[in-house]
Amino acid sequence: MLMKTLTAALLAATALAPLAANAKDLKLADFQPPTHFVLEEAYKPFADTIAEKTGGEVTVTVYMGGELGPGPAEQYGRVVESVTDMAFGLPGYTASNFPLTLLSELPGVIEPETGTERFQAASDLLAEEYRRVVLLGLWNNAPNLLMTASKPVNSLADVQGLKLRVPSRNAGLVVSAWGGTPVSMPASEIYNALQTGVIDGAMIDATALGAFKLDEVTNHITIGMDTTISNFFVIMNRDSFDGLSGEQQQIVQEAGQQLALDGNAAWMSRAESSVARFAGMPGKEVITLTPEAAAEFNAASAPVVDQVVAEVDGQGLPGSAYVAALKGE
């Protein structure tokens, strides 16, 4: 609790301007641990920018570790219900609300280095999907890797029958196409599930090796195939947003877009260094698939992309248009 309190105080404070008498302090909830790199690399610049540009009239206090309520999947609802002003979350945890957003997960739809900029350029297509909240920032991580506790995966045949954690329905469809059994589970539960054998492996990006200590229960990582790319958002309660002046709203929205860019940069950088660090640990193995083996994975998952886009189009949503925009077509 002391660490959380000190962290919140750090992010709420600004030495650049005194707090005004009518100052608004906005709560930002995040279920990830207080030690997560997002705190210093994304939230602190976000909070500092808002405090500076509003002259201290709007501040942000961050509550990590589920302090405003546990459960990663519940974060969207807590924003809608005004439990918190803002929250970090994964659209994949409440997939039925975000069919368009989640098209970007599918193999080959975005490039990890440019996906976040594509989201921002195509944000108008997502307006209806975020009508109950205000979307402040949406960003992607590095490609999800296949992490296993005991069985190395060198080919598509090795995946057959493995119980693999997935972050969303779409990722589950990909795992099923590979011959595995998808298990939906938030990142915070993977460690115990791997340790106890509830699952055989997990699909998640490399930052989780350190952020959630998965390097302690993972022995093999497989890379080289086209895989899913998860995305994250920071969303805001509409009443909280409407309570700001027009100028303050613009400041918060612009800071949110920069938060997304900072978040993407942080995840990408950490992912690369995390894989390198894991490879150097005793008893750990990073498997890079041969071109032939990777082609088998990609051929198995390719129909999933067409299937999901067609499903979204069938709901009367601009699925094909959104995918085309993300691809720059």
C-alpha positions as CSV (number, residue, x, y, z in Angstrom):
1,M,0.0,0.0,0.0
2,L,2.9,2.4,0.8
3,M,4.3,1.9,-2.7
4,K,1.0,2.5,-4.3
5,T,0.4,5.7,-2.2
6,L,3.9,7.0,-3.0
7,T,3.4,6.2,-6.7
8,A,0.0,8.0,-6.8
9,A,1.5,11.0,-5.1
10,L,4.3,11.2,-7.5
11,L,2.0,11.2,-10.5
12,A,-0.5,13.6,-9.1
13,A,2.2,16.2,-8.1
14,T,3.5,18.9,-10.3
15,A,6.2,21.4,-9.5
16,L,5.3,23.5,-12.5
17,A,2.1,25.2,-11.2
18,P,0.2,25.5,-8.0
19,L,-3.1,23.7,-7.7
20,A,-6.1,25.9,-8.4
21,A,-9.0,26.1,-6.0
22,N,-11.3,24.4,-8.4
23,A,-8.8,21.7,-9.4
24,K,-10.1,18.3,-10.6
25,D,-8.1,15.2,-9.8
26,L,-8.8,12.4,-12.2
27,K,-8.4,8.8,-11.0
28,L,-6.7,6.3,-13.5
29,A,-7.0,2.7,-12.6
30,D,-4.7,-0.1,-13.8
31,F,-4.7,-3.7,-12.7
32,Q,-1.0,-4.3,-13.5
33,P,1.5,-4.4,-10.6
34,P,2.9,-1.1,-9.2
35,T,6.3,-2.1,-10.5
36,H,5.1,-2.2,-14.1
37,F,7.2,0.0,-16.5
38,V,4.0,1.7,-17.9
39,L,4.0,3.8,-14.7
40,E,7.2,5.8,-15.4
41,E,7.3,5.5,-19.2
42,A,3.7,6.4,-20.1
43,Y,1.6,7.5,-17.1
44,K,4.0,9.9,-15.6
45,P,4.5,12.0,-18.8
46,F,0.7,11.8,-19.4
47,A,0.0,13.2,-15.9
48,D,2.7,15.8,-16.0
49,T,1.6,17.1,-19.4
50,I,-2.0,17.5,-18.2
51,A,-1.0,19.2,-15.0
52,E,1.4,21.6,-16.8
53,K,-0.9,22.5,-19.6
54,T,-3.9,23.1,-17.4
55,G,-2.0,25.2,-14.9
56,G,-2.6,22.6,-12.2
57,E,-6.4,22.8,-12.7
58,V,-6.5,19.1,-13.8
59,T,-4.3,16.4,-12.3
60,V,-4.1,12.7,-12.6
61,T,-3.6,10.1,-9.8
62,V,-2.7,6.6,-10.9
63,Y,-3.9,3.6,-8.9
64,M,-2.0,0.4,-9.8
65,G,-2.4,-3.2,-8.8
66,G,-6.2,-3.1,-9.0
67,E,-6.4,-0.7,-6.0
68,L,-9.8,0.7,-7.3
69,G,-11.1,-2.8,-7.8
70,P,-9.6,-6.2,-8.9
71,G,-10.3,-7.9,-12.2
72,P,-8.7,-6.9,-15.5
73,A,-12.0,-7.7,-17.4
74,E,-13.9,-5.3,-15.1
75,Q,-12.0,-2.2,-16.0
76,Y,-14.2,-1.1,-18.9
77,G,-17.3,-1.4,-16.7
78,R,-15.7,0.6,-13.9
79,V,-15.2,3.5,-16.3
80,V,-18.8,3.3,-17.6
81,E,-20.1,3.1,-14.0
82,S,-18.0,6.0,-12.7
83,V,-16.0,4.0,-10.3
84,T,-12.9,5.6,-11.8
85,D,-12.4,8.5,-14.2
86,M,-10.0,6.6,-16.4
87,A,-8.8,3.0,-16.8
88,F,-6.2,0.9,-18.6
89,G,-7.5,-2.2,-20.2
90,L,-7.4,-4.7,-23.1
91,P,-10.3,-4.6,-25.6
92,G,-9.9,-8.4,-25.8
93,Y,-11.0,-8.9,-22.2
94,T,-14.5,-7.6,-23.2
95,A,-14.4,-8.7,-26.8
96,S,-18.1,-8.4,-27.6
97,N,-17.9,-4.6,-27.1
98,F,-15.0,-4.1,-29.5
99,P,-15.3,-6.3,-32.7
100,L,-13.8,-3.5,-34.9
101,T,-10.9,-2.7,-32.6
102,L,-10.0,-6.3,-32.3
103,L,-9.5,-6.8,-36.0
104,S,-6.1,-5.3,-35.6
105,E,-5.1,-8.3,-33.5
106,L,-5.3,-10.6,-36.5
107,P,-2.0,-11.8,-38.1
108,G,-0.8,-9.5,-40.8
109,V,-3.3,-6.6,-40.3
110,I,-0.9,-4.2,-38.7
111,E,2.9,-3.8,-38.3
112,P,3.9,-3.5,-34.7
113,E,6.1,-0.5,-35.3
114,T,3.3,1.6,-37.1
115,G,0.1,0.1,-35.7
116,T,-0.5,2.8,-33.1
117,E,-0.2,5.6,-35.7
118,R,-2.7,3.7,-37.9
119,F,-5.1,3.5,-35.0
120,Q,-5.0,7.2,-34.6
121,A,-5.5,7.9,-38.3
122,A,-8.5,5.6,-38.5
123,S,-10.1,6.5,-35.1
124,D,-13.2,7.9,-36.7
125,L,-14.2,4.4,-37.7
126,L,-14.2,3.4,-34.1
127,A,-16.5,6.2,-32.8
128,E,-19.6,4.1,-32.4
129,E,-17.6,1.3,-30.6
130,Y,-16.5,3.8,-27.8
131,R,-19.8,5.7,-27.5
132,R,-20.2,4.9,-23.8
133,V,-16.7,6.1,-23.0
134,V,-14.1,8.5,-24.3
135,L,-11.2,6.8,-26.0
136,L,-8.1,8.6,-24.9
137,G,-5.4,6.3,-26.2
138,L,-5.2,3.0,-28.1
139,W,-1.9,1.2,-28.8
140,N,-0.5,-2.1,-29.8
141,N,2.2,-4.2,-28.2
142,A,4.9,-6.3,-29.9
143,P,3.7,-9.5,-31.5
144,N,2.5,-12.2,-29.1
145,L,4.9,-15.1,-28.6
146,L,4.3,-18.7,-27.8
147,M,5.6,-19.4,-24.4
148,T,5.6,-23.0,-23.0
149,A,6.5,-24.4,-19.6
150,S,8.0,-27.8,-20.6
151,K,7.3,-28.7,-24.2
152,P,9.3,-27.0,-26.9
153,V,7.4,-26.1,-30.0
154,N,9.4,-26.5,-33.2
155,S,6.6,-27.2,-35.6
156,L,2.8,-27.0,-36.0
157,A,2.5,-30.6,-35.0
158,D,4.0,-29.8,-31.6
159,V,1.0,-27.5,-30.8
160,Q,-1.5,-30.3,-31.2
161,G,-3.5,-30.7,-27.9
162,L,-1.6,-28.0,-25.9
163,K,-3.7,-25.9,-23.6
164,L,-2.6,-22.3,-24.4
165,R,-3.7,-19.1,-22.7
166,V,-5.0,-16.5,-25.1
167,P,-5.8,-12.8,-24.5
168,S,-9.0,-12.7,-26.7
169,R,-11.4,-14.6,-28.8
170,N,-9.6,-13.8,-32.0
171,A,-6.3,-15.1,-30.6
172,G,-8.2,-18.2,-29.5
173,L,-9.4,-18.8,-33.1
174,V,-5.7,-18.6,-34.2
175,V,-4.6,-21.1,-31.6
176,S,-7.5,-23.4,-32.5
177,A,-6.4,-23.2,-36.2
178,W,-3.0,-24.3,-35.1
179,G,-4.5,-27.3,-33.3
180,G,-4.1,-26.1,-29.7
181,T,-6.8,-25.6,-27.1
182,P,-7.3,-21.9,-26.3
183,V,-7.9,-20.9,-22.6
184,S,-9.1,-17.4,-22.0
185,M,-7.2,-15.8,-19.0
186,P,-5.9,-12.4,-18.0
187,A,-2.2,-11.9,-17.9
188,S,-2.2,-11.7,-14.1
189,E,-3.3,-15.3,-13.8
190,I,-0.8,-16.9,-16.2
191,Y,2.0,-17.5,-13.7
192,N,0.0,-19.7,-11.4
193,A,-1.7,-21.5,-14.3
194,L,1.7,-22.4,-15.9
195,Q,3.2,-23.3,-12.6
196,T,0.4,-25.7,-11.7
197,G,0.0,-27.2,-15.1
198,V,-3.5,-25.8,-15.7
199,I,-2.2,-24.6,-19.1
200,D,0.8,-25.8,-21.1
201,G,1.7,-22.4,-22.5
202,A,0.6,-18.9,-23.2
203,M,0.3,-16.5,-26.1
204,I,1.5,-13.1,-24.8
205,D,4.1,-10.5,-25.7
206,A,7.6,-10.7,-24.4
207,T,7.2,-7.8,-21.8
208,A,5.3,-10.3,-19.7
209,L,8.5,-12.2,-19.0
210,G,9.5,-9.5,-16.6
211,A,6.3,-7.6,-15.9
212,F,4.5,-10.7,-14.7
213,K,7.6,-12.8,-13.9
214,L,6.7,-15.4,-16.5
215,D,10.4,-16.0,-17.1
216,E,10.3,-18.0,-13.9
217,V,7.7,-20.5,-15.2
218,T,8.5,-20.5,-18.9
219,N,11.3,-22.6,-20.4
220,H,10.7,-22.3,-24.2
221,I,9.7,-19.4,-26.4
222,T,8.8,-19.9,-30.1
223,I,9.0,-17.1,-32.6
224,G,9.0,-16.7,-36.4
225,M,5.3,-17.3,-37.4
226,D,2.7,-14.6,-38.0
227,T,0.8,-14.2,-34.7
228,T,-1.6,-12.0,-33.0
229,I,-0.8,-8.5,-31.8
230,S,-2.7,-7.4,-28.7
231,N,-3.9,-3.8,-28.1
232,F,-4.5,-1.7,-25.0
233,F,-6.5,1.3,-24.3
234,V,-6.9,4.1,-21.8
235,I,-10.6,5.1,-21.7
236,M,-12.4,7.9,-19.8
237,N,-15.8,8.2,-18.2
238,R,-18.0,10.5,-20.3
239,D,-19.4,12.5,-17.3
240,S,-15.8,13.1,-16.0
241,F,-14.8,14.2,-19.5
242,D,-17.8,16.5,-19.9
243,G,-17.0,18.1,-16.5
244,L,-13.8,19.6,-18.1
245,S,-13.7,22.8,-20.0
246,G,-13.3,22.6,-23.8
247,E,-9.7,23.6,-23.5
248,Q,-9.1,21.0,-20.8
249,Q,-10.8,18.3,-22.9
250,Q,-8.5,19.0,-25.8
251,I,-5.4,18.9,-23.5
252,V,-6.5,15.5,-22.1
253,Q,-7.2,14.1,-25.5
254,E,-3.9,15.2,-26.9
255,A,-2.1,13.9,-23.9
256,G,-3.9,10.6,-24.4
257,Q,-2.7,10.3,-28.0
258,Q,0.9,10.8,-26.8
259,L,0.3,8.3,-24.0
260,A,-0.6,5.7,-26.7
261,L,2.6,6.5,-28.6
262,D,4.7,6.3,-25.4
263,G,3.0,3.1,-24.4
264,N,3.7,1.5,-27.8
265,A,7.4,2.6,-27.6
266,A,7.7,1.2,-24.1
267,W,6.2,-2.1,-25.0
268,M,8.2,-2.5,-28.1
269,S,11.5,-1.6,-26.5
270,R,10.9,-3.9,-23.5
271,A,9.8,-6.8,-25.7
272,E,13.1,-6.8,-27.6
273,S,15.3,-6.6,-24.5
274,S,13.1,-9.2,-22.7
275,V,13.7,-11.9,-25.3
276,A,17.4,-11.2,-25.3
277,R,17.5,-11.4,-21.5
278,F,15.5,-14.7,-21.5
279,A,17.8,-16.2,-24.1
280,G,20.7,-15.6,-21.8
281,M,19.2,-17.3,-18.8
282,P,20.3,-20.9,-17.9
283,G,18.0,-23.6,-19.1
284,K,15.9,-21.3,-21.3
285,E,15.4,-21.6,-25.0
286,V,14.3,-19.3,-27.8
287,I,13.2,-21.3,-30.8
288,T,13.1,-19.5,-34.2
289,L,11.0,-21.5,-36.6
290,T,12.5,-22.5,-39.9
291,P,10.8,-20.8,-42.9
292,E,9.1,-24.1,-43.7
293,A,7.7,-24.5,-40.2
294,A,6.6,-20.9,-40.0
295,A,4.8,-21.3,-43.4
296,E,2.8,-24.2,-41.9
297,F,1.6,-22.0,-39.0
298,N,0.8,-19.1,-41.3
299,A,-1.2,-21.3,-43.7
300,A,-3.2,-22.6,-40.8
301,S,-4.1,-19.2,-39.4
302,A,-4.8,-17.4,-42.7
303,P,-8.4,-18.4,-43.0
304,V,-9.1,-17.0,-39.5
305,V,-8.4,-13.5,-40.8
306,D,-11.0,-13.8,-43.6
307,Q,-13.5,-15.4,-41.3
308,V,-13.3,-12.7,-38.6
309,V,-13.4,-9.8,-41.0
310,A,-16.5,-11.4,-42.7
311,E,-18.2,-11.8,-39.4
312,V,-17.7,-8.2,-38.5
313,D,-18.9,-7.0,-41.9
314,G,-21.9,-9.2,-41.4
315,Q,-22.8,-7.3,-38.3
316,G,-23.2,-4.1,-40.4
317,L,-19.9,-2.8,-39.2
318,P,-17.1,-1.4,-41.4
319,G,-14.7,-4.3,-40.8
320,S,-13.2,-4.5,-44.3
321,A,-12.9,-0.7,-44.4
322,Y,-11.1,-0.6,-41.0
323,V,-8.7,-3.4,-42.0
324,A,-7.9,-1.5,-45.2
325,A,-7.3,1.7,-43.3
326,L,-4.9,-0.1,-40.9
327,K,-3.1,-1.5,-43.9
328,G,-2.9,1.9,-45.5
329,E,-4.8,0.8,-48.5
